[in-house]
């Protein structure tokens, strides 16, 4: 899981720092944002202090109605050692009580010109992408017909060579050798390349090649949602491979189960074409068209007629 500090949020969203500069290094641990309306009314029993606090017109207009001593107490309670930052939207004037409390507790206070709803949405999306559970997988990620296909297998089995053939056919490379994967939502895995090897592909005997330079910007992507895993393995004559496609194997990455296909590799097999067909067949299954199940129904029907 990544780390985000209050200073990073300030720089990315071009926020204006009002007070609490000493707390710019505070870490933001969760992507949830709090609108402390109840806290402005004095209810701090379940105050989520570890969240970014976002104050809009509603909270500040109510705050202005409080007595002077109440305003001081509320802001002191709002600024805790856990609070990563407090942000005021609509570029409104920050109450003096908040400035004093943030200076005492070293909680950074920012202002933004954006509306509360707009800023909350943008900030939540940013935090979710940065704080999402992360892992790295050895393989190649390719965008094939709009489907993110993660090609895995032992070193030397031909993953990169297959990806190169797919790129030549018009598909797009996302990452080679190492795929960094974020879980950005329930059942949503997004893969992207490490910055060091972005757009690069390693071919044994040739070396490192730059896909974007050779094939153009349309041949690469910076990220892609992963929908299918294809595992390449050397052909094992003692192993029985799936010939109908009725059984669906799964591979778990972080907390998401992905459909996994195992394709045996042997001389004479055109892997790029097989992977293209497997991807299109996967799309058809998601649309409700399953050729294997249709064949099974036909077979059962023929068997039933023969037994009559």
C-alpha positions as CSV (number, residue, x, y, z in Angstrom):
1,X,0.0,0.0,0.0
2,X,1.3,3.4,-0.9
3,X,1.8,6.5,1.3
4,X,0.4,9.9,0.8
5,X,1.3,13.0,2.8
6,X,-0.5,16.3,3.3
7,X,2.1,18.1,1.3
8,X,1.6,15.8,-1.7
9,X,-2.2,16.6,-1.6
10,X,-1.3,20.3,-1.4
11,X,1.0,20.1,-4.4
12,X,-1.2,18.0,-6.6
13,X,-4.4,19.9,-6.1
14,X,-2.7,23.3,-5.8
15,X,-4.1,24.1,-2.4
16,X,-3.2,27.3,-0.5
17,X,-1.6,26.7,2.9
18,X,-3.2,28.8,5.7
19,X,-1.6,27.5,8.8
20,X,-0.1,24.4,10.4
21,X,3.0,24.2,8.2
22,X,4.7,21.9,10.7
23,X,2.2,19.2,9.9
24,X,2.8,19.0,6.1
25,X,4.6,15.6,6.6
26,X,1.5,14.0,8.2
27,X,0.5,10.7,6.5
28,X,-2.9,10.1,5.2
29,X,-3.8,6.5,5.9
30,X,-7.3,6.1,4.4
31,X,-9.1,7.4,1.4
32,X,-12.3,8.3,3.2
33,X,-13.1,12.0,3.7
34,X,-15.0,13.4,6.6
35,X,-17.6,16.3,6.4
36,X,-17.6,17.2,10.2
37,X,-21.2,18.5,10.4
38,X,-22.1,16.7,13.6
39,X,-18.8,17.7,15.1
40,X,-19.6,21.3,14.5
41,X,-22.7,20.7,16.5
42,X,-20.6,19.3,19.3
43,X,-21.0,15.5,18.8
44,X,-17.4,14.1,18.8
45,X,-18.2,10.6,20.2
46,X,-17.5,8.9,16.8
47,X,-15.3,11.5,15.3
48,X,-13.1,10.0,12.5
49,X,-10.0,12.0,13.4
50,X,-7.7,10.0,11.1
51,X,-9.5,11.3,8.0
52,X,-9.1,14.5,6.0
53,X,-11.7,17.0,7.3
54,X,-13.5,18.9,4.5
55,X,-15.3,22.0,5.5
56,X,-17.9,23.5,3.2
57,X,-20.5,26.3,3.3
58,X,-22.9,24.2,5.4
59,X,-20.4,23.5,8.2
60,X,-18.9,27.0,8.3
61,X,-22.3,28.8,8.2
62,X,-23.4,26.7,11.2
63,X,-20.1,27.3,12.9
64,X,-20.6,31.1,12.6
65,X,-23.8,30.8,14.7
66,X,-22.0,29.4,17.7
67,X,-20.9,31.3,20.8
68,X,-17.2,32.4,20.9
69,X,-16.1,29.9,23.5
70,X,-17.9,27.1,21.7
71,X,-16.1,27.9,18.5
72,X,-12.7,27.7,20.2
73,X,-13.6,24.3,21.8
74,X,-15.0,22.8,18.6
75,X,-11.9,23.7,16.6
76,X,-9.5,22.4,19.3
77,X,-11.4,19.1,19.3
78,X,-11.3,19.0,15.5
79,X,-7.5,19.4,15.4
80,X,-6.1,16.2,16.9
81,X,-2.7,14.5,16.7
82,X,-4.3,12.0,14.2
83,X,-5.9,14.6,11.9
84,X,-3.9,14.6,8.6
85,X,-5.3,17.9,7.3
86,X,-8.3,20.2,7.2
87,X,-9.4,21.7,3.9
88,X,-11.9,24.6,3.4
89,X,-13.7,24.7,0.0
90,X,-15.1,27.5,-2.1
91,X,-12.0,29.6,-1.2
92,X,-13.9,30.7,1.9
93,X,-12.3,32.6,4.7
94,X,-10.8,30.3,7.4
95,X,-12.2,31.0,10.9
96,X,-9.6,32.5,13.3
97,X,-10.4,29.8,15.8
98,X,-9.4,27.1,13.3
99,X,-6.1,28.9,12.5
100,X,-5.3,29.1,16.2
101,X,-6.1,25.5,16.9
102,X,-4.2,24.2,13.9
103,X,-1.2,26.2,14.9
104,X,-1.2,24.7,18.4
105,X,-1.8,21.2,17.2
106,X,0.3,21.4,14.0
107,X,-2.5,20.4,11.8
108,X,-2.2,21.8,8.2
109,X,-5.1,23.9,7.0
110,X,-5.7,24.4,3.3
111,X,-8.1,26.2,1.1
112,X,-9.3,25.3,-2.4
113,X,-11.3,27.3,-5.0
114,X,-13.3,24.2,-6.0
115,X,-16.7,23.3,-4.7
116,X,-17.0,20.9,-1.8
117,X,-18.6,18.1,-3.9
118,X,-16.2,18.4,-6.8
119,X,-13.1,18.5,-4.6
120,X,-14.3,15.6,-2.5
121,X,-14.8,13.5,-5.6
122,X,-11.4,14.3,-7.0
123,X,-9.6,13.8,-3.7
124,X,-11.3,10.5,-3.0
125,X,-10.4,9.1,-6.4
126,X,-6.8,10.2,-6.0
127,X,-6.5,8.7,-2.5
128,X,-8.1,5.4,-3.5
129,X,-5.6,5.0,-6.4
130,X,-2.6,5.9,-4.2
131,X,-3.6,3.9,-1.1
132,X,-5.0,0.8,-2.9
133,X,-3.5,-2.6,-2.0
134,X,-0.6,-3.3,-4.4
135,X,1.4,-6.2,-5.6
136,X,3.8,-7.1,-8.4
137,X,3.5,-10.1,-10.7
138,X,6.1,-11.5,-13.1
139,X,4.5,-11.5,-16.5
140,X,3.4,-9.3,-19.4
141,X,0.2,-7.2,-19.6
142,X,-1.3,-6.5,-23.0
143,X,-4.5,-4.7,-24.1
144,X,-6.1,-7.1,-26.6
145,X,-9.4,-6.0,-28.1
146,X,-10.0,-3.8,-25.1
147,X,-9.4,-6.6,-22.6
148,X,-6.5,-6.5,-20.2
149,X,-4.7,-9.9,-20.5
150,X,-2.0,-10.8,-18.1
151,X,0.3,-13.4,-19.6
152,X,2.2,-15.4,-17.1
153,X,4.6,-18.4,-17.1
154,X,8.1,-19.4,-16.3
155,X,11.1,-17.4,-17.5
156,X,12.0,-18.3,-21.1
157,X,8.6,-19.7,-22.0
158,X,8.0,-17.0,-24.6
159,X,5.9,-14.3,-22.9
160,X,7.7,-11.3,-24.3
161,X,8.0,-12.8,-27.8
162,X,4.3,-13.5,-27.8
163,X,3.6,-9.9,-26.6
164,X,5.8,-8.6,-29.4
165,X,3.7,-10.5,-32.0
166,X,0.5,-9.2,-30.5
167,X,1.8,-5.6,-30.7
168,X,2.6,-6.2,-34.4
169,X,-1.0,-7.2,-34.8
170,X,-2.2,-3.9,-33.5
171,X,-2.7,-4.6,-29.8
172,X,-1.1,-2.5,-27.1
173,X,1.6,-3.3,-24.5
174,X,1.1,-2.2,-21.0
175,X,4.0,-3.8,-19.1
176,X,6.7,-6.4,-19.7
177,X,8.5,-8.6,-17.1
178,X,7.1,-6.9,-14.0
179,X,3.4,-5.8,-13.7
180,X,2.5,-3.6,-10.8
181,X,-1.1,-4.2,-9.8
182,X,-3.4,-2.0,-7.7
183,X,-6.8,-3.1,-6.4
184,X,-8.7,0.1,-7.0
185,X,-12.1,-1.3,-6.1
186,X,-14.1,-4.4,-5.5
187,X,-13.1,-7.0,-8.2
188,X,-11.1,-4.2,-10.0
189,X,-7.4,-4.8,-10.6
190,X,-5.4,-2.3,-12.6
191,X,-1.9,-3.1,-13.9
192,X,0.8,-0.7,-15.0
193,X,4.5,-0.8,-15.6
194,X,7.3,0.3,-13.2
195,X,8.6,3.7,-14.4
196,X,12.0,2.2,-15.0
197,X,10.8,-0.2,-17.7
198,X,7.8,1.7,-19.1
199,X,7.3,1.0,-22.9
200,X,10.3,-1.4,-22.9
201,X,10.3,-5.1,-24.0
202,X,13.1,-7.6,-23.6
203,X,13.7,-10.1,-26.4
204,X,16.3,-12.7,-25.8
205,X,19.0,-12.5,-28.5
206,X,17.9,-9.0,-29.4
207,X,18.0,-7.1,-26.1
208,X,15.8,-4.2,-24.8
209,X,13.5,-2.6,-27.4
210,X,11.4,0.5,-27.0
211,X,7.9,-0.4,-28.2
212,X,6.7,3.2,-28.5
213,X,9.7,4.3,-30.6
214,X,9.3,1.3,-32.9
215,X,5.6,1.1,-33.3
216,X,4.3,4.5,-32.2
217,X,2.3,5.8,-29.3
218,X,-0.8,3.8,-30.2
219,X,1.1,0.6,-29.4
220,X,1.4,1.3,-25.7
221,X,-0.8,2.0,-22.7
222,X,0.2,3.3,-19.3
223,X,-2.4,1.2,-17.4
224,X,-5.1,-1.3,-18.0
225,X,-7.7,-3.1,-15.9
226,X,-6.9,-6.8,-15.8
227,X,-9.7,-9.2,-16.8
228,X,-8.0,-12.4,-17.9
229,X,-4.9,-14.4,-17.0
230,X,-3.3,-16.6,-19.6
231,X,-0.6,-18.9,-18.2
232,X,1.9,-20.3,-20.7
233,X,3.6,-23.6,-19.8
234,X,5.8,-26.1,-21.7
235,X,3.8,-28.9,-23.1
236,X,3.6,-31.9,-20.7
237,X,2.6,-35.1,-22.5
238,X,1.6,-36.6,-19.2
239,X,-0.8,-33.8,-18.4
240,X,-4.4,-33.7,-19.5
241,X,-5.4,-30.2,-20.8
242,X,-8.9,-28.8,-21.1
243,X,-10.2,-29.4,-24.6
244,X,-13.8,-28.2,-24.1
245,X,-13.6,-25.1,-21.9
246,X,-16.4,-26.0,-19.6
247,X,-14.3,-25.8,-16.4
248,X,-13.2,-22.3,-15.4
249,X,-10.0,-22.0,-13.4
250,X,-9.4,-19.0,-11.2
251,X,-6.3,-17.1,-10.0
252,X,-6.5,-14.9,-7.0
253,X,-4.5,-11.6,-7.0
254,X,-4.9,-9.6,-3.8
255,X,-8.6,-10.0,-3.1
256,X,-9.9,-10.6,-6.6
257,X,-10.4,-13.8,-8.5
258,X,-9.6,-13.7,-12.2
259,X,-10.4,-16.2,-14.9
260,X,-7.2,-18.1,-15.8
261,X,-6.5,-20.2,-18.9
262,X,-3.5,-22.5,-19.2
263,X,-2.1,-22.8,-22.7
264,X,0.6,-25.4,-23.4
265,X,3.5,-24.3,-25.5
266,X,5.1,-26.5,-28.1
267,X,6.7,-25.9,-31.5
268,X,4.2,-25.1,-34.3
269,X,1.6,-23.5,-32.0
270,X,0.8,-19.9,-33.0
271,X,0.5,-18.4,-29.5
272,X,-0.5,-14.9,-30.5
273,X,-3.5,-16.2,-32.5
274,X,-4.5,-18.6,-29.7
275,X,-4.4,-15.7,-27.2
276,X,-6.4,-13.5,-29.5
277,X,-9.1,-16.2,-29.9
278,X,-9.1,-16.9,-26.1
279,X,-9.6,-13.2,-25.4
280,X,-12.5,-12.9,-27.9
281,X,-14.0,-16.0,-26.5
282,X,-13.7,-14.6,-22.9
283,X,-15.6,-11.5,-24.1
284,X,-18.3,-13.6,-25.6
285,X,-18.7,-15.5,-22.4
286,X,-19.1,-12.3,-20.5
287,X,-21.8,-11.3,-23.0
288,X,-23.6,-14.6,-22.3
289,X,-22.4,-16.6,-25.3
290,X,-20.6,-19.8,-24.3
291,X,-19.7,-22.1,-27.1
292,X,-18.6,-24.9,-24.8
293,X,-21.9,-25.0,-23.0
294,X,-23.8,-24.9,-26.3
295,X,-21.8,-27.8,-27.6
296,X,-22.5,-29.7,-24.3
297,X,-26.2,-29.1,-24.7
298,X,-26.2,-30.3,-28.3
299,X,-24.3,-33.4,-27.2
300,X,-26.7,-34.2,-24.4
301,X,-29.6,-33.7,-26.9
302,X,-28.1,-36.1,-29.4
303,X,-27.4,-38.7,-26.7
304,X,-30.9,-38.4,-25.4
305,X,-32.4,-38.9,-28.9
306,X,-30.2,-42.0,-29.4
307,X,-31.5,-43.6,-26.2
308,X,-35.1,-43.2,-27.2
